[in-house]
Amino acid sequence: VELLQPSSPDGRTNLPLTQANAALAIQCICRHHQPNQSAVADFGGLAQLGVLVKFSHQKEGSGGGGLVEAEAAGALWALSEDHEANKASIAGAGAGATPCQLLGSTNERAQKHAASAPPALLRPRAGRVIGHPCLVQRIELHRAT
């Protein structure tokens, strides 16, 4: 999770490629593994991934922005899959709205992760949908194409 940050505790800058690789590693170790999903959340990974998805597109010219948002979106998807607490945290932090933006990304992998993430974040719970309303609209538009 430390490598998702813009800089390391020792003051070194984490390059966008480092952040993308860290997010990819989180995807791999968390998919279908609730103890790892919980551990990443406990170490602040959900919030940092949400920040990367929201703001990494601003760094596309700095080497890896599109890749960072793609892998961060994939990590959020893996962290939310079959993990109710993480789904609620992601939706509550507003990170559920970011897939709406990523569907329009120029990065094909970001679009793929955005299309995959919403079903995990929008599963009904107690008769209501978890997630940002914009997500529901964008999913329907994406499915129609």
C-alpha positions, 0 to 999 in steps of 0.5 A: 500500500505504501507504494501507492503513495506519491512518495515513500516514507524515506522521501523518494518519489514513487513513479506512476509505473511503481504505483501502477505495479503496486495496484496490479499486485493488490489486484492479484493478491486480493481477488477472491481472498477476503483476508487480504482484502481486509488487510489492504483496507486496514492499511488505507489502501481503499482511500489511496486507490480512490485518489489514484483513480480520480486524479492519475488521469491528470498525470498522463503526460508524466509517464503512466497516468492512464496505466495508473488509473487502469490498475487502481480501478482494477484493484478497487474492483478486486477489493470490493468483490464479495467483501461487503465492508469494502463495498460500503467503504468504497461507495461511502468515500465516493470512489464508486463514482470514478468508474463513471469517469473511467468508462470515458478514459482513453486507456482501454484497460481502464475502461475494462476495469470500469465496466467490471467494477460497477457490478461488484459495487452495485449489488443490492443490499437490504433492498437498496443499491450501493454506489453512486447513481451516476454509475447505474446510468453509465452501466446501462449506457455501456451495456447498450453499446 
